[in-house]
Structure formats: C-alpha cells, structure tokens
C-alpha cells in the first residue's frame, strides 16, 4: 500500500518544513498561495525599450562603418 501524498504546504515527516513555511503571511491572502511582484511601471518599460533601440542602432551603425 502506498502512502498518501502531502497537501501543498504540508510538512513531510523526515523532510523538515515545507519550502514556503518561512515566508511571511500576506495580508488578505491565504497562506501557502504564491505571491507575485507587481508589474513594472510604464517608465521602466519605456527605458528598456529605448535601451533596446539604442543597442540596435549601435549594431547597425557599427555594421555600416566597420562592415
């Protein structure tokens, strides 16, 4: 007969605490539920986009002058 599998967040005998046992509880959330960080702001997204465009321009200009 096989042993039952532990529920999510339940301690397994002989294996210590579950991986999320030391995480602080989130107000309004249920314990054991995953927590997600908020999405990046529009300014941060625009900064990454400008950096990507700048890198593409550097590659193209470098190919024109040194290629």
CHARMM-style PDB file with segment names, atoms N, HN, CA, C and O in Angstrom:
ATOM      1  N   UNK     1       0.847  -1.174   0.000  1.00  0.00      PROA
ATOM      2  CA  UNK     1       0.000   0.000   0.000  1.00  0.00      PROA
ATOM      3  C   UNK     1       0.893   1.239   0.000  1.00  0.00      PROA
ATOM      4  O   UNK     1       1.904   1.284   0.702  1.00  0.00      PROA
ATOM      5  N   UNK     2       0.521   2.222  -0.776  1.00  0.00      PROA
ATOM      6  HN  UNK     2      -0.300   2.185  -1.346  1.00  0.00      PROA
ATOM      7  CA  UNK     2       1.343   3.420  -0.876  1.00  0.00      PROA
ATOM      8  C   UNK     2       0.865   4.478   0.099  1.00  0.00      PROA
ATOM      9  O   UNK     2      -0.308   4.518   0.471  1.00  0.00      PROA
ATOM     10  N   UNK     3       1.791   5.338   0.509  1.00  0.00      PROA
ATOM     11  HN  UNK     3       2.744   5.307   0.207  1.00  0.00      PROA
ATOM     12  CA  UNK     3       1.447   6.425   1.422  1.00  0.00      PROA
ATOM     13  C   UNK     3       0.814   7.564   0.633  1.00  0.00      PROA
ATOM     14  O   UNK     3       1.121   7.760  -0.543  1.00  0.00      PROA
ATOM     15  N   UNK     4      -0.061   8.306   1.279  1.00  0.00      PROA
ATOM     16  HN  UNK     4      -0.310   8.147   2.234  1.00  0.00      PROA
ATOM     17  CA  UNK     4      -0.704   9.431   0.586  1.00  0.00      PROA
ATOM     18  C   UNK     4       0.299  10.558   0.399  1.00  0.00      PROA
ATOM     19  O   UNK     4       1.239  10.706   1.181  1.00  0.00      PROA
ATOM     20  N   UNK     5       0.091  11.343  -0.637  1.00  0.00      PROA
ATOM     21  HN  UNK     5      -0.672  11.222  -1.272  1.00  0.00      PROA
ATOM     22  CA  UNK     5       0.968  12.489  -0.871  1.00  0.00      PROA
ATOM     23  C   UNK     5       0.510  13.645  -0.004  1.00  0.00      PROA
ATOM     24  O   UNK     5      -0.691  13.851   0.170  1.00  0.00      PROA
ATOM     25  N   UNK     6       1.466  14.414   0.551  1.00  0.00      PROA
ATOM     26  HN  UNK     6       2.442  14.247   0.409  1.00  0.00      PROA
ATOM     27  CA  UNK     6       1.082  15.547   1.392  1.00  0.00      PROA
ATOM     28  C   UNK     6       0.439  16.649   0.558  1.00  0.00      PROA
ATOM     29  O   UNK     6       0.752  16.821  -0.620  1.00  0.00      PROA
ATOM     30  N   UNK     7      -0.455  17.384   1.187  1.00  0.00      PROA
ATOM     31  HN  UNK     7      -0.709  17.244   2.144  1.00  0.00      PROA
ATOM     32  CA  UNK     7      -1.089  18.521   0.513  1.00  0.00      PROA
ATOM     33  C   UNK     7      -0.056  19.632   0.334  1.00  0.00      PROA
ATOM     34  O   UNK     7       0.991  19.628   0.981  1.00  0.00      PROA
ATOM     35  N   UNK     8      -0.359  20.577  -0.545  1.00  0.00      PROA
ATOM     36  HN  UNK     8      -1.209  20.580  -1.071  1.00  0.00      PROA
ATOM     37  CA  UNK     8       0.560  21.693  -0.794  1.00  0.00      PROA
ATOM     38  C   UNK     8       0.800  22.466   0.489  1.00  0.00      PROA
ATOM     39  O   UNK     8      -0.152  22.867   1.160  1.00  0.00      PROA
ATOM     40  N   UNK     9       2.058  22.678   0.837  1.00  0.00      PROA
ATOM     41  HN  UNK     9       2.831  22.353   0.293  1.00  0.00      PROA
ATOM     42  CA  UNK     9       2.408  23.424   2.037  1.00  0.00      PROA
ATOM     43  C   UNK     9       2.439  22.585   3.299  1.00  0.00      PROA
ATOM     44  O   UNK     9       2.788  23.089   4.366  1.00  0.00      PROA
ATOM     45  N   UNK    10       2.086  21.334   3.199  1.00  0.00      PROA
ATOM     46  HN  UNK    10       1.802  20.924   2.332  1.00  0.00      PROA
ATOM     47  CA  UNK    10       2.077  20.468   4.379  1.00  0.00      PROA
ATOM     48  C   UNK    10       3.478  19.900   4.606  1.00  0.00      PROA
ATOM     49  O   UNK    10       4.167  19.508   3.664  1.00  0.00      PROA
ATOM     50  N   UNK    11       3.879  19.867   5.866  1.00  0.00      PROA
ATOM     51  HN  UNK    11       3.319  20.186   6.631  1.00  0.00      PROA
ATOM     52  CA  UNK    11       5.204  19.348   6.201  1.00  0.00      PROA
ATOM     53  C   UNK    11       5.248  17.845   5.944  1.00  0.00      PROA
ATOM     54  O   UNK    11       4.294  17.121   6.227  1.00  0.00      PROA
ATOM     55  N   UNK    12       6.369  17.398   5.406  1.00  0.00      PROA
ATOM     56  HN  UNK    12       7.144  17.986   5.176  1.00  0.00      PROA
ATOM     57  CA  UNK    12       6.568  15.983   5.151  1.00  0.00      PROA
ATOM     58  C   UNK    12       7.429  15.429   6.278  1.00  0.00      PROA
ATOM     59  O   UNK    12       8.506  15.963   6.543  1.00  0.00      PROA
ATOM     60  N   UNK    13       6.978  14.369   6.950  1.00  0.00      PROA
ATOM     61  HN  UNK    13       6.103  13.936   6.736  1.00  0.00      PROA
ATOM     62  CA  UNK    13       7.776  13.817   8.048  1.00  0.00      PROA
ATOM     63  C   UNK    13       9.158  13.396   7.554  1.00  0.00      PROA
ATOM     64  O   UNK    13       9.296  12.709   6.542  1.00  0.00      PROA
ATOM     65  N   UNK    14      10.172  13.827   8.294  1.00  0.00      PROA
ATOM     66  HN  UNK    14      10.061  14.385   9.116  1.00  0.00      PROA
ATOM     67  CA  UNK    14      11.538  13.464   7.948  1.00  0.00      PROA
ATOM     68  C   UNK    14      12.179  14.406   6.941  1.00  0.00      PROA
ATOM     69  O   UNK    14      13.357  14.248   6.621  1.00  0.00      PROA
ATOM     70  N   UNK    15      11.438  15.376   6.438  1.00  0.00      PROA
ATOM     71  HN  UNK    15      10.481  15.505   6.699  1.00  0.00      PROA
ATOM     72  CA  UNK    15      11.989  16.290   5.446  1.00  0.00      PROA
ATOM     73  C   UNK    15      11.973  17.737   5.901  1.00  0.00      PROA
ATOM     74  O   UNK    15      12.313  18.621   5.115  1.00  0.00      PROA
ATOM     75  N   UNK    16      11.599  18.007   7.115  1.00  0.00      PROA
ATOM     76  HN  UNK    16      11.323  17.288   7.754  1.00  0.00      PROA
ATOM     77  CA  UNK    16      11.603  19.375   7.615  1.00  0.00      PROA
ATOM     78  C   UNK    16      10.361  20.132   7.205  1.00  0.00      PROA
ATOM     79  O   UNK    16       9.319  19.545   6.917  1.00  0.00      PROA
ATOM     80  N   UNK    17      10.491  21.446   7.183  1.00  0.00      PROA
ATOM     81  HN  UNK    17      11.338  21.923   7.418  1.00  0.00      PROA
ATOM     82  CA  UNK    17       9.363  22.307   6.880  1.00  0.00      PROA
ATOM     83  C   UNK    17       9.162  22.440   5.372  1.00  0.00      PROA
ATOM     84  O   UNK    17      10.109  22.258   4.606  1.00  0.00      PROA
ATOM     85  N   UNK    18       7.947  22.753   4.939  1.00  0.00      PROA
ATOM     86  HN  UNK    18       7.178  22.900   5.561  1.00  0.00      PROA
ATOM     87  CA  UNK    18       7.750  23.000   3.512  1.00  0.00      PROA
ATOM     88  C   UNK    18       8.510  24.246   3.076  1.00  0.00      PROA
ATOM     89  O   UNK    18       8.872  25.080   3.906  1.00  0.00      PROA
ATOM     90  N   UNK    19       8.749  24.372   1.778  1.00  0.00      PROA
ATOM     91  HN  UNK    19       8.454  23.695   1.104  1.00  0.00      PROA
ATOM     92  CA  UNK    19       9.608  25.439   1.276  1.00  0.00      PROA
ATOM     93  C   UNK    19       9.074  26.832   1.557  1.00  0.00      PROA
ATOM     94  O   UNK    19       9.865  27.770   1.657  1.00  0.00      PROA
ATOM     95  N   UNK    20       7.773  27.004   1.687  1.00  0.00      PROA
ATOM     96  HN  UNK    20       7.131  26.242   1.605  1.00  0.00      PROA
ATOM     97  CA  UNK    20       7.224  28.329   1.906  1.00  0.00      PROA
ATOM     98  C   UNK    20       6.834  28.568   3.362  1.00  0.00      PROA
ATOM     99  O   UNK    20       6.107  29.518   3.652  1.00  0.00      PROA
ATOM    100  N   UNK    21       7.296  27.736   4.271  1.00  0.00      PROA
ATOM    101  HN  UNK    21       7.886  26.964   4.036  1.00  0.00      PROA
ATOM    102  CA  UNK    21       6.900  27.860   5.678  1.00  0.00      PROA
ATOM    103  C   UNK    21       7.508  29.097   6.321  1.00  0.00      PROA
ATOM    104  O   UNK    21       6.915  29.655   7.244  1.00  0.00      PROA
ATOM    105  N   UNK    22       8.671  29.541   5.862  1.00  0.00      PROA
ATOM    106  HN  UNK    22       9.152  29.088   5.112  1.00  0.00      PROA
ATOM    107  CA  UNK    22       9.308  30.697   6.477  1.00  0.00      PROA
ATOM    108  C   UNK    22       8.893  32.012   5.820  1.00  0.00      PROA
ATOM    109  O   UNK    22       9.326  33.079   6.254  1.00  0.00      PROA
ATOM    110  N   UNK    23       8.058  31.950   4.776  1.00  0.00      PROA
ATOM    111  HN  UNK    23       7.706  31.083   4.423  1.00  0.00      PROA
ATOM    112  CA  UNK    23       7.603  33.174   4.113  1.00  0.00      PROA
ATOM    113  C   UNK    23       6.561  33.866   4.984  1.00  0.00      PROA
ATOM    114  O   UNK    23       5.680  33.210   5.539  1.00  0.00      PROA
ATOM    115  N   UNK    24       6.658  35.184   5.106  1.00  0.00      PROA
ATOM    116  HN  UNK    24       7.373  35.717   4.655  1.00  0.00      PROA
ATOM    117  CA  UNK    24       5.667  35.893   5.914  1.00  0.00      PROA
ATOM    118  C   UNK    24       4.295  35.846   5.258  1.00  0.00      PROA
ATOM    119  O   UNK    24       4.176  35.819   4.033  1.00  0.00      PROA
ATOM    120  N   UNK    25       3.280  35.838   6.077  1.00  0.00      PROA
ATOM    121  HN  UNK    25       3.376  35.860   7.072  1.00  0.00      PROA
ATOM    122  CA  UNK    25       1.920  35.806   5.562  1.00  0.00      PROA
ATOM    123  C   UNK    25       1.586  37.150   4.914  1.00  0.00      PROA
ATOM    124  O   UNK    25       2.002  38.204   5.395  1.00  0.00      PROA
ATOM    125  N   UNK    26       0.851  37.097   3.850  1.00  0.00      PROA
ATOM    126  HN  UNK    26       0.513  36.241   3.460  1.00  0.00      PROA
ATOM    127  CA  UNK    26       0.444  38.303   3.143  1.00  0.00      PROA
ATOM    128  C   UNK    26      -0.934  38.687   3.639  1.00  0.00      PROA
ATOM    129  O   UNK    26      -1.825  37.843   3.730  1.00  0.00      PROA
ATOM    130  N   UNK    27      -1.113  39.961   3.961  1.00  0.00      PROA
ATOM    131  HN  UNK    27      -0.390  40.647   3.887  1.00  0.00      PROA
ATOM    132  CA  UNK    27      -2.413  40.376   4.465  1.00  0.00      PROA
ATOM    133  C   UNK    27      -3.453  40.227   3.365  1.00  0.00      PROA
ATOM    134  O   UNK    27      -3.251  40.686   2.241  1.00  0.00      PROA
ATOM    135  N   UNK    28      -4.547  39.596   3.689  1.00  0.00      PROA
ATOM    136  HN  UNK    28      -4.711  39.223   4.602  1.00  0.00      PROA
ATOM    137  CA  UNK    28      -5.622  39.407   2.735  1.00  0.00      PROA
ATOM    138  C   UNK    28      -5.451  38.181   1.863  1.00  0.00      PROA
ATOM    139  O   UNK    28      -6.363  37.837   1.111  1.00  0.00      PROA
ATOM    140  N   UNK    29      -4.324  37.517   1.936  1.00  0.00      PROA
ATOM    141  HN  UNK    29      -3.583  37.797   2.546  1.00  0.00      PROA
ATOM    142  CA  UNK    29      -4.104  36.331   1.121  1.00  0.00      PROA
ATOM    143  C   UNK    29      -4.141  35.080   1.975  1.00  0.00      PROA
ATOM    144  O   UNK    29      -4.018  35.132   3.199  1.00  0.00      PROA
ATOM    145  N   UNK    30      -4.309  33.973   1.311  1.00  0.00      PROA
ATOM    146  HN  UNK    30      -4.409  33.930   0.317  1.00  0.00      PROA
ATOM    147  CA  UNK    30      -4.321  32.703   2.034  1.00  0.00      PROA
ATOM    148  C   UNK    30      -2.903  32.199   2.189  1.00  0.00      PROA
ATOM    149  O   UNK    30      -2.085  32.374   1.286  1.00  0.00      PROA
ATOM    150  N   UNK    31      -2.591  31.574   3.320  1.00  0.00      PROA
ATOM    151  HN  UNK    31      -3.256  31.432   4.054  1.00  0.00      PROA
ATOM    152  CA  UNK    31      -1.238  31.029   3.477  1.00  0.00      PROA
ATOM    153  C   UNK    31      -0.996  29.915   2.460  1.00  0.00      PROA
ATOM    154  O   UNK    31      -1.897  29.139   2.140  1.00  0.00      PROA
ATOM    155  N   UNK    32       0.199  29.855   1.976  1.00  0.00      PROA
ATOM    156  HN  UNK    32       0.931  30.486   2.236  1.00  0.00      PROA
ATOM    157  CA  UNK    32       0.559  28.819   1.009  1.00  0.00      PROA
ATOM    158  C   UNK    32       0.317  29.228  -0.427  1.00  0.00      PROA
ATOM    159  O   UNK    32       0.739  28.514  -1.337  1.00  0.00      PROA
ATOM    160  N   UNK    33      -0.349  30.352  -0.672  1.00  0.00      PROA
ATOM    161  HN  UNK    33      -0.692  30.932   0.067  1.00  0.00      PROA
ATOM    162  CA  UNK    33      -0.585  30.808  -2.030  1.00  0.00      PROA
ATOM    163  C   UNK    33       0.644  31.543  -2.541  1.00  0.00      PROA
ATOM    164  O   UNK    33       1.292  32.252  -1.772  1.00  0.00      PROA
ATOM    165  N   UNK    34       0.982  31.395  -3.815  1.00  0.00      PROA
ATOM    166  HN  UNK    34       0.455  30.819  -4.440  1.00  0.00      PROA
ATOM    167  CA  UNK    34       2.151  32.107  -4.343  1.00  0.00      PROA
ATOM    168  C   UNK    34       1.923  33.608  -4.358  1.00  0.00      PROA
ATOM    169  O   UNK    34       0.804  34.084  -4.547  1.00  0.00      PROA
ATOM    170  N   UNK    35       3.018  34.349  -4.153  1.00  0.00      PROA
ATOM    171  HN  UNK    35       3.927  33.962  -3.999  1.00  0.00      PROA
ATOM    172  CA  UNK    35       2.952  35.805  -4.176  1.00  0.00      PROA
ATOM    173  C   UNK    35       3.684  36.290  -5.423  1.00  0.00      PROA
ATOM    174  O   UNK    35       4.728  35.749  -5.789  1.00  0.00      PROA
ATOM    175  N   UNK    36       3.140  37.294  -6.062  1.00  0.00      PROA
ATOM    176  HN  UNK    36       2.292  37.733  -5.765  1.00  0.00      PROA
ATOM    177  CA  UNK    36       3.736  37.837  -7.271  1.00  0.00      PROA
ATOM    178  C   UNK    36       4.069  39.301  -7.050  1.00  0.00      PROA
ATOM    179  O   UNK    36       3.340  40.017  -6.363  1.00  0.00      PROA
ATOM    180  N   UNK    37       5.179  39.743  -7.638  1.00  0.00      PROA
ATOM    181  HN  UNK    37       5.771  39.161  -8.196  1.00  0.00      PROA
ATOM    182  CA  UNK    37       5.517  41.156  -7.520  1.00  0.00      PROA
ATOM    183  C   UNK    37       4.715  41.931  -8.562  1.00  0.00      PROA
ATOM    184  O   UNK    37       4.320  41.367  -9.582  1.00  0.00      PROA
ATOM    185  N   UNK    38       4.472  43.204  -8.317  1.00  0.00      PROA
ATOM    186  HN  UNK    38       4.793  43.662  -7.488  1.00  0.00      PROA
ATOM    187  CA  UNK    38       3.672  43.981  -9.264  1.00  0.00      PROA
ATOM    188  C   UNK    38       4.385  44.146 -10.610  1.00  0.00      PROA
ATOM    189  O   UNK    38       5.609  44.046 -10.696  1.00  0.00      PROA
ATOM    190  N   UNK    39       3.611  44.394 -11.633  1.00  0.00      PROA
ATOM    191  HN  UNK    39       2.617  44.475 -11.563  1.00  0.00      PROA
ATOM    192  CA  UNK    39       4.171  44.585 -12.972  1.00  0.00      PROA
ATOM    193  C   UNK    39       5.021  45.857 -12.999  1.00  0.00      PROA
ATOM    194  O   UNK    39       4.757  46.793 -12.244  1.00  0.00      PROA
ATOM    195  N   UNK    40       6.034  45.898 -13.858  1.00  0.00      PROA
ATOM    196  HN  UNK    40       6.249  45.138 -14.471  1.00  0.00      PROA
ATOM    197  CA  UNK    40       6.851  47.116 -13.939  1.00  0.00      PROA
ATOM    198  C   UNK    40       6.023  48.284 -14.446  1.00  0.00      PROA
ATOM    199  O   UNK    40       5.054  48.106 -15.184  1.00  0.00      PROA
ATOM    200  N   UNK    41       6.415  49.466 -14.043  1.00  0.00      PROA
ATOM    201  HN  UNK    41       7.202  49.611 -13.443  1.00  0.00      PROA
ATOM    202  CA  UNK    41       5.703  50.668 -14.470  1.00  0.00      PROA
ATOM    203  C   UNK    41       5.979  50.994 -15.927  1.00  0.00      PROA
ATOM    204  O   UNK    41       6.871  50.414 -16.546  1.00  0.00      PROA
ATOM    205  N   UNK    42       5.213  51.917 -16.463  1.00  0.00      PROA
ATOM    206  HN  UNK    42       4.489  52.388 -15.960  1.00  0.00      PROA
ATOM    207  CA  UNK    42       5.348  52.317 -17.863  1.00  0.00      PROA
ATOM    208  C   UNK    42       6.725  52.942 -18.110  1.00  0.00      PROA
ATOM    209  O   UNK    42       7.329  52.714 -19.158  1.00  0.00      PROA
ATOM    210  N   UNK    43       7.219  53.725 -17.156  1.00  0.00      PROA
ATOM    211  HN  UNK    43       6.728  53.911 -16.304  1.00  0.00      PROA
ATOM    212  CA  UNK    43       8.525  54.363 -17.312  1.00  0.00      PROA
ATOM    213  C   UNK    43       9.646  53.344 -17.430  1.00  0.00      PROA
ATOM    214  O   UNK    43      10.554  53.510 -18.244  1.00  0.00      PROA
ATOM    215  N   UNK    44       9.589  52.301 -16.629  1.00  0.00      PROA
ATOM    216  HN  UNK    44       8.851  52.166 -15.968  1.00  0.00      PROA
ATOM    217  CA  UNK    44      10.628  51.267 -16.675  1.00  0.00      PROA
ATOM    218  C   UNK    44      10.564  50.507 -18.001  1.00  0.00      PROA
ATOM    219  O   UNK    44      11.595  50.174 -18.585  1.00  0.00      PROA
ATOM    220  N   UNK    45       9.354  50.240 -18.465  1.00  0.00      PROA
ATOM    221  HN  UNK    45       8.516  50.511 -17.990  1.00  0.00      PROA
ATOM    222  CA  UNK    45       9.186  49.555 -19.744  1.00  0.00      PROA
ATOM    223  C   UNK    45       9.729  50.419 -20.883  1.00  0.00      PROA
ATOM    224  O   UNK    45      10.391  49.911 -21.789  1.00  0.00      PROA
ATOM    225  N   UNK    46       9.450  51.721 -20.838  1.00  0.00      PROA
ATOM    226  HN  UNK    46       8.912  52.133 -20.102  1.00  0.00      PROA
ATOM    227  CA  UNK    46       9.940  52.643 -21.857  1.00  0.00      PROA
ATOM    228  C   UNK    46      11.471  52.725 -21.836  1.00  0.00      PROA
ATOM    229  O   UNK    46      12.107  52.811 -22.887  1.00  0.00      PROA
ATOM    230  N   UNK    47      12.051  52.699 -20.645  1.00  0.00      PROA
ATOM    231  HN  UNK    47      11.535  52.630 -19.791  1.00  0.00      PROA
ATOM    232  CA  UNK    47      13.510  52.727 -20.520  1.00  0.00      PROA
ATOM    233  C   UNK    47      14.140  51.500 -21.166  1.00  0.00      PROA
ATOM    234  O   UNK    47      15.136  51.626 -21.878  1.00  0.00      PROA
ATOM    235  N   UNK    48      13.579  50.315 -20.931  1.00  0.00      PROA
ATOM    236  HN  UNK    48      12.770  50.213 -20.352  1.00  0.00      PROA
ATOM    237  CA  UNK    48      14.100  49.092 -21.539  1.00  0.00      PROA
ATOM    238  C   UNK    48      13.940  49.124 -23.059  1.00  0.00      PROA
ATOM    239  O   UNK    48      14.817  48.663 -23.789  1.00  0.00      PROA
ATOM    240  N   UNK    49      12.822  49.668 -23.530  1.00  0.00      PROA
ATOM    241  HN  UNK    49      12.110  50.042 -22.937  1.00  0.00      PROA
ATOM    242  CA  UNK    49      12.589  49.768 -24.964  1.00  0.00      PROA
ATOM    243  C   UNK    49      13.607  50.705 -25.619  1.00  0.00      PROA
ATOM    244  O   UNK    49      14.149  50.395 -26.680  1.00  0.00      PROA
ATOM    245  N   UNK    50      13.863  51.846 -24.986  1.00  0.00      PROA
ATOM    246  HN  UNK    50      13.423  52.098 -24.124  1.00  0.00      PROA
ATOM    247  CA  UNK    50      14.856  52.778 -25.512  1.00  0.00      PROA
ATOM    248  C   UNK    50      16.260  52.169 -25.507  1.00  0.00      PROA
ATOM    249  O   UNK    50      17.036  52.386 -26.438  1.00  0.00      PROA
ATOM    250  N   UNK    51      16.582  51.417 -24.472  1.00  0.00      PROA
ATOM    251  HN  UNK    51      15.951  51.240 -23.715  1.00  0.00      PROA
ATOM    252  CA  UNK    51      17.883  50.748 -24.415  1.00  0.00      PROA
ATOM    253  C   UNK    51      18.022  49.738 -25.553  1.00  0.00      PROA
ATOM    254  O   UNK    51      19.082  49.635 -26.171  1.00  0.00      PROA
ATOM    255  N   UNK    52      16.954  48.997 -25.827  1.00  0.00      PROA
ATOM    256  HN  UNK    52      16.093  49.081 -25.325  1.00  0.00      PROA
ATOM    257  CA  UNK    52      16.971  48.014 -26.916  1.00  0.00      PROA
ATOM    258  C   UNK    52      17.147  48.717 -28.267  1.00  0.00      PROA
ATOM    259  O   UNK    52      17.931  48.268 -29.103  1.00  0.00      PROA
ATOM    260  N   UNK    53      16.425  49.805 -28.477  1.00  0.00      PROA
ATOM    261  HN  UNK    53      15.788  50.170 -27.798  1.00  0.00      PROA
ATOM    262  CA  UNK    53      16.534  50.554 -29.731  1.00  0.00      PROA
ATOM    263  C   UNK    53      17.942  51.130 -29.888  1.00  0.00      PROA
ATOM    264  O   UNK    53      18.514  51.081 -30.977  1.00  0.00      PROA
ATOM    265  N   UNK    54      18.501  51.673 -28.808  1.00  0.00      PROA
ATOM    266  HN  UNK    54      18.036  51.713 -27.923  1.00  0.00      PROA
ATOM    267  CA  UNK    54      19.859  52.199 -28.854  1.00  0.00      PROA
ATOM    268  C   UNK    54      20.862  51.106 -29.218  1.00  0.00      PROA
ATOM    269  O   UNK    54      21.763  51.331 -30.025  1.00  0.00      PROA
ATOM    270  N   UNK    55      20.707  49.936 -28.628  1.00  0.00      PROA
ATOM    271  HN  UNK    55      19.975  49.753 -27.972  1.00  0.00      PROA
ATOM    272  CA  UNK    55      21.615  48.825 -28.944  1.00  0.00      PROA
ATOM    273  C   UNK    55      21.472  48.417 -30.415  1.00  0.00      PROA
ATOM    274  O   UNK    55      22.470  48.110 -31.067  1.00  0.00      PROA
ATOM    275  N   UNK    56      20.252  48.411 -30.939  1.00  0.00      PROA
ATOM    276  HN  UNK    56      19.441  48.660 -30.410  1.00  0.00      PROA
ATOM    277  CA  UNK    56      20.047  48.057 -32.346  1.00  0.00      PROA
ATOM    278  C   UNK    56      20.690  49.103 -33.256  1.00  0.00      PROA
ATOM    279  O   UNK    56      21.294  48.751 -34.269  1.00  0.00      PROA
ATOM    280  N   UNK    57      20.569  50.371 -32.911  1.00  0.00      PROA
ATOM    281  HN  UNK    57      20.078  50.658 -32.088  1.00  0.00      PROA
ATOM    282  CA  UNK    57      21.186  51.432 -33.710  1.00  0.00      PROA
ATOM    283  C   UNK    57      22.706  51.297 -33.689  1.00  0.00      PROA
ATOM    284  O   UNK    57      23.360  51.465 -34.718  1.00  0.00      PROA
ATOM    285  N   UNK    58      23.266  50.996 -32.530  1.00  0.00      PROA
ATOM    286  HN  UNK    58      22.735  50.859 -31.693  1.00  0.00      PROA
ATOM    287  CA  UNK    58      24.726  50.818 -32.431  1.00  0.00      PROA
ATOM    288  C   UNK    58      25.179  49.658 -33.309  1.00  0.00      PROA
ATOM    289  O   UNK    58      26.213  49.755 -33.969  1.00  0.00      PROA
ATOM    290  N   UNK    59      24.433  48.576 -33.326  1.00  0.00      PROA
ATOM    291  HN  UNK    59      23.593  48.497 -32.789  1.00  0.00      PROA
ATOM    292  CA  UNK    59      24.803  47.426 -34.160  1.00  0.00      PROA
ATOM    293  C   UNK    59      24.728  47.790 -35.640  1.00  0.00      PROA
ATOM    294  O   UNK    59      25.625  47.445 -36.409  1.00  0.00      PROA
ATOM    295  N   UNK    60      23.669  48.482 -36.042  1.00  0.00      PROA
ATOM    296  HN  UNK    60      22.940  48.763 -35.417  1.00  0.00      PROA
ATOM    297  CA  UNK    60      23.512  48.848 -37.449  1.00  0.00      PROA
ATOM    298  C   UNK    60      24.584  49.846 -37.877  1.00  0.00      PROA
ATOM    299  O   UNK    60      25.205  49.669 -38.925  1.00  0.00      PROA
ATOM    300  N   UNK    61      24.810  50.886 -37.089  1.00  0.00      PROA
ATOM    301  HN  UNK    61      24.306  51.030 -36.238  1.00  0.00      PROA
ATOM    302  CA  UNK    61      25.826  51.894 -37.427  1.00  0.00      PROA
ATOM    303  C   UNK    61      27.212  51.248 -37.429  1.00  0.00      PROA
ATOM    304  O   UNK    61      28.027  51.545 -38.302  1.00  0.00      PROA
ATOM    305  N   UNK    62      27.480  50.396 -36.494  1.00  0.00      PROA
ATOM    306  HN  UNK    62      26.818  50.155 -35.785  1.00  0.00      PROA
ATOM    307  CA  UNK    62      28.768  49.697 -36.479  1.00  0.00      PROA
ATOM    308  C   UNK    62      28.963  48.832 -37.707  1.00  0.00      PROA
ATOM    309  O   UNK    62      30.075  48.729 -38.224  1.00  0.00      PROA
ATOM    310  N   UNK    63      27.903  48.216 -38.174  1.00  0.00      PROA
ATOM    311  HN  UNK    63      26.999  48.300 -37.753  1.00  0.00      PROA
ATOM    312  CA  UNK    63      27.985  47.403 -39.398  1.00  0.00      PROA
ATOM    313  C   UNK    63      28.201  48.243 -40.637  1.00  0.00      PROA
ATOM    314  O   UNK    63      28.881  47.815 -41.570  1.00  0.00      PROA
ATOM    315  N   UNK    64      27.630  49.433 -40.656  1.00  0.00      PROA
ATOM    316  HN  UNK    64      27.077  49.781 -39.898  1.00  0.00      PROA
ATOM    317  CA  UNK    64      27.789  50.322 -41.811  1.00  0.00      PROA
ATOM    318  C   UNK    64      29.218  50.858 -41.886  1.00  0.00      PROA
ATOM    319  O   UNK    64      29.832  50.850 -42.953  1.00  0.00      PROA
ATOM    320  N   UNK    65      29.749  51.327 -40.744  1.00  0.00      PROA
ATOM    321  HN  UNK    65      29.250  51.334 -39.877  1.00  0.00      PROA
ATOM    322  CA  UNK    65      31.068  51.951 -40.741  1.00  0.00      PROA
ATOM    323  C   UNK    65      32.214  50.944 -40.701  1.00  0.00      PROA
ATOM    324  O   UNK    65      33.267  51.198 -41.286  1.00  0.00      PROA
ATOM    325  N   UNK    66      32.039  49.823 -40.036  1.00  0.00      PROA
ATOM    326  HN  UNK    66      31.184  49.617 -39.562  1.00  0.00      PROA
ATOM    327  CA  UNK    66      33.144  48.875 -39.872  1.00  0.00      PROA
ATOM    328  C   UNK    66      32.916  47.583 -40.622  1.00  0.00      PROA
ATOM    329  O   UNK    66      33.741  46.674 -40.526  1.00  0.00      PROA
ATOM    330  N   UNK    67      31.840  47.466 -41.358  1.00  0.00      PROA
ATOM    331  HN  UNK    67      31.170  48.204 -41.436  1.00  0.00      PROA
ATOM    332  CA  UNK    67      31.497  46.202 -42.015  1.00  0.00      PROA
ATOM    333  C   UNK    67      31.978  46.064 -43.389  1.00  0.00      PROA
ATOM    334  OT1 UNK    67      31.741  45.038 -44.027  1.00  0.00      PROA
TER     335      UNK     67
END
